[in-house]
Amino acid sequence: MNDKDSGLDEVEVEWTGGVDPDSPVEPDLEATEDDVRLETALRAGLDDFDLSDEDLELVDHGELSDDEDDEAELRPVVAVVGRPNVGKSSLVNRILGRREAVVEDVPGVTRDRVAYDADWSGRRFTLVDTGGWEVDATGIHLRVAEQAEVAVELADVVIFVVDATVGATDTDEQVVRLLRRSRKPVVLVANKVDDQRMEADAAMLWSLGLGQPWPVSALHGRGSGDALDAVLEVLPERTTVAGAYPRGGPRRVALLGRPNVGKSSLLNKLAGEERVVVDDVAGTTRDPVDELIELGESGKLWRFVDTAGIRRRVHQTRGADFYASLRTQSALEKAEVAVVLIDVSTSITEQDIRVVQQVVDAGRALVIAYNKWDLMDEERQYYLEREIERELVQMQWAPRVNISAMTGRHVAKLEPALELALASWDRRIPTSRLNAFLGEVVAAHPHPVRGGKQPRILFATQADTRPPKFVIFASGFIEAGYRRFLERRLREEFGFEGTPIEISVRVREKRARR
């Protein structure tokens, strides 16, 4: 349905498109006394309508869920410890259900404490992978062992992994003594039990005195569920070591685009050195590459992820390209903001539009970087502007940066654009200010009458951020064209440059009079 069909051609607003990241205007978010009085009156008016308990919770608190970062800080912590090369990282990957921890058939690959968010049977917890624990270690091995000891102290439950094919060693006996001193609940996992014939080897580990050894094959997943059930039995509801693994850190940026648009070249330019292989052959990058990079004069740290070029729809890809596409999607899900690179030396393609839409669908902040600007003449620039107006008309809220990753032209403008997009992604509008604004908009441009009825907006609240999500309670169905109009007006009033906006409508009937 278009706006004309909705009878909204008379309320179309002028939309210039494009955002100058160097001069962001901070929106007015202060609520006046009149705004607060209006909100109070609208809340009182809701008493005449049938609202569910969830509706009332949303109206009262303006949020559908608790703040995830606060909740994550209180999750119980499970540390995975053991000798080198017993399969700790393989077990971590098995619990996570994805390949996160680096695994190699060489002792000592993991050296630091690395924390991951995990869940099992609806219970969320922080899972900590550690380096191999060796007694009488020296040099770097000593520091690795010290990190493992710290992990035990900062854990609520410990998973002690032993290689069942080797049995209990002197080092394992030493680790058991340290675990007993810590007084932490311990779940003993006998790893590398690939079939039933090897379970007798696992049973020999009763001798360690830590209770039942759970036979597991981290490689194949055999028995891992039973071991996790045992962990949940001793796992507290909330951690006793709050703050041990704080959330936050550098903002996460995904570099996206079709193959050969210059993602790796841009990452190298930002890093100031050759961190990633660059070649004219499309598809050089297969795995996402993480880099911590300082940007700007302030030296603020950002985590950039160079991803594989998105060729076509995932279900149409084969072999290595298929898995590269999956890893790219995973990198996007972990990112907070995406920089989509578009090669301006060629026409904007369906793939470019699909990549931008993929970011919007994922609910991530968005910056569009038009790369290879140094290769463009005036004629091409004229046609490019027409293509942008035609193909990306729905994403004109995204900050635009014209760059050359090869020469470094205007690459410095990328950071202000990222800051602008993330600020919008995190922005929350006070409920009273939001309702006052919508009241003015609706009074000036009411919803068209359909079938002799005109739906009325009863109340609105911002349910969430990252991206901003608004819930509107209405007396009738709000048409798609009018929702788009409201979105444009929200962007005009409050900015929201660089972030998608979600608007949902809850139609509520008036209570029957008794």
C-alpha positions, 0 to 999 in steps of 0.5 A, spaced: 500 500 500 502 506 498 501 513 501 497 515 495 492 509 496 492 511 504 489 518 502 496 521 505 498 525 499 496 531 503 501 530 509 507 528 505 513 531 508 519 533 505 525 529 505 532 531 503 535 525 505 543 524 507 546 526 513 552 530 515 555 526 520 560 532 522 554 537 524 549 532 528 543 536 531 541 533 538 534 533 539 530 536 544 528 530 549 526 535 555 518 534 557 515 540 559 509 540 564 504 541 559 507 534 556 506 531 563 499 533 564 497 530 557 501 524 559 497 523 565 490 525 562 492 519 556 493 514 561 487 516 565 483 515 558 486 508 557 481 506 563 476 505 558 479 500 554 481 493 555 488 492 556 492 486 558 497 485 564 502 486 558 499 492 556 499 495 563 506 493 564 508 496 558 504 503 559 507 503 566 514 502 565 515 503 557 519 497 556 518 490 554 524 487 558 529 488 563 535 491 560 540 486 558 546 488 560 544 489 567 541 482 567 547 479 564 552 482 569 548 478 574 548 471 571 552 465 574 559 464 572 561 457 570 569 456 569 571 450 565 578 448 567 583 442 566 590 440 564 592 443 557 589 439 551 584 435 554 578 439 550 576 445 554 575 449 548 572 443 544 567 443 550 566 450 550 564 450 543 559 444 544 556 448 550 555 454 546 553 450 540 557 454 535 565 455 534 567 460 538 573 458 542 579 456 537 581 449 537 587 446 535 590 439 536 596 443 540 597 444 547 596 451 550 592 454 544 588 458 549 592 462 554 587 467 557 580 467 560 575 468 555 568 469 557 562 467 553 554 468 554 551 461 554 544 458 555 542 451 557 534 449 558 532 456 558 538 458 564 543 463 562 550 463 564 557 466 563 561 461 560 569 462 561 574 458 557 581 458 561 588 456 559 591 449 561 593 448 568 600 446 569 603 445 576 610 447 577 609 451 570 614 457 568 614 463 564 608 464 560 605 457 562 605 460 569 601 466 567 596 461 564 596 457 570 595 463 574 589 466 570 586 459 571 586 460 578 583 467 578 577 464 573 576 459 579 576 464 584 571 468 580 566 463 578 560 460 581 561 453 578 567 449 576 567 444 570 573 440 571 575 437 564 579 430 564 582 426 559 578 419 560 583 416 555 589 418 559 586 417 566 588 421 572 595 424 572 599 427 578 597 434 575 590 432 575 591 430 583 594 437 584 588 441 581 583 437 585 586 439 591 586 447 589 579 446 587 577 443 594 580 449 597 576 454 593 570 450 596 566 451 589 561 446 586 565 442 581 562 438 576 567 433 573 567 431 566 571 425 563 572 428 556 574 424 549 569 418 551 567 417 544 563 410 545 560 406 550 566 402 550 570 407 553 565 409 559 569 404 563 575 409 563 571 414 565 568 410 571 576 410 573 575 417 575 571 416 581 578 416 584 579 423 584 573 424 589 569 429 586 563 425 585 560 422 579 565 423 572 560 425 567 562 421 560 562 426 554 565 427 547 566 434 546 567 433 539 561 429 537 556 432 543 555 425 546 553 426 554 554 433 554 547 434 555 547 430 562 553 434 564 550 441 563 544 438 567 548 436 573 551 444 572 544 447 573 543 443 579 548 446 583 548 453 579 545 459 583 540 463 580 544 469 581 552 470 581 556 471 587 561 474 583 558 480 580 562 485 576 567 479 574 566 479 567 563 486 565 559 487 559 561 493 554 567 494 551 569 497 544 563 498 540 562 493 535 562 495 527 561 490 521 564 491 515 559 489 509 558 489 502 558 485 496 565 482 494 571 486 492 567 493 494 574 494 498 572 492 505 579 489 507 582 495 504 578 500 508 580 495 514 587 496 513 587 503 512 583 504 518 589 500 522 594 503 518 598 497 516 596 491 512 592 486 517 588 483 511 589 480 505 587 484 499 587 482 492 583 484 486 580 477 486 573 477 489 572 473 495 579 473 498 576 474 505 572 468 507 572 468 515 570 474 519 577 478 521 576 482 528 581 488 529 581 493 535 582 499 532 583 506 535 580 512 531 580 519 531 584 524 535 581 521 542 584 514 540 577 511 542 577 504 541 573 500 536 572 493 534 572 492 526 570 486 523 571 484 516 566 480 513 566 475 507 562 479 501 555 477 500 554 474 493 547 472 493 541 469 498 544 464 503 540 458 500 543 459 493 550 459 495 554 452 495 561 450 499 565 455 502 561 461 500 555 458 503 559 457 510 562 464 509 555 467 508 553 464 515 559 467 518 557 474 515 550 473 518 553 471 525 558 477 525 552 482 523 548 479 529 554 480 534 555 487 531 552 494 534 553 498 527 554 496 520 558 500 515 555 497 508 560 499 502 558 500 495 562 501 489 561 507 486 565 506 480 559 501 478 551 501 478 548 500 484 546 493 484 540 488 487 546 485 491 547 492 494 540 493 496 540 486 499 546 487 504 543 494 506 536 491 507 539 485 511 542 490 516 535 493 517 532 486 518 537 485 523 536 491 527 543 494 527 545 501 526 547 503 519 552 507 515 553 507 508 560 508 505 560 510 498 567 507 496 572 508 490 570 516 490 577 517 487 575 513 481 568 517 479 567 523 474 562 528 474 557 524 469 558 518 473 556 522 480 550 525 476 547 518 475 549 515 482 545 520 485 539 518 481 541 511 483 541 513 490 534 516 490 531 511 486 534 504 489 535 507 496 529 511 498 527 508 504 534 508 507 535 516 506 536 516 514 542 512 514 549 517 514 553 517 508 560 518 507 564 518 500 570 515 501 576 512 498 579 506 502 585 506 497 587 513 498 584 514 505 580 520 502 575 522 507 576 516 511 576 520 518 569 522 517 567 515 518 568 515 526 563 521 527 558 517 522 558 511 527 557 515 533 551 519 530 548 512 528 550 509 535 547 515 539 540 514 535 540 507 536 541 508 543 536 514 544 530 513 548 524 518 548 520 520 554 513 518 554 510 524 556 514 528 550 513 522 545 505 523 546 505 530 546 509 530 539 504 525 536 498 529 539 500 535 535 502 531 529 495 527 529 491 534 530 495 537 524 494 531 520 489 526 522 488 519 520 484 518 514 476 516 515 475 509 513 468 505 512 465 511 516 470 510 522 477 514 524 482 510 528 484 514 534 491 514 537 490 513 545 497 512 548 504 511 545 511 509 549 518 507 547 518 499 548 525 498 547 532 501 544 537 498 540 533 499 535 528 504 537 521 500 538 515 504 539 508 501 541 502 505 539 495 503 542 489 505 538 482 504 537 482 502 530 487 499 525 493 504 523 494 503 515 501 502 513 502 509 509 500 513 516 505 509 520 510 511 515 508 518 515 509 517 523 516 514 522 518 520 518 515 525 523 519 522 528 525 522 524 524 529 523 523 531 530 528 526 534 533 525 529 534 517 529 539 518 523 542 511 522 538 507 525 531 503 523 525 504 527 520 499 529 513 501 530 507 496 532 500 498 533 496 494 538 488 495 537 484 495 543 477 495 544 473 500 548 470 496 555 463 494 554 458 498 559 455 494 564 
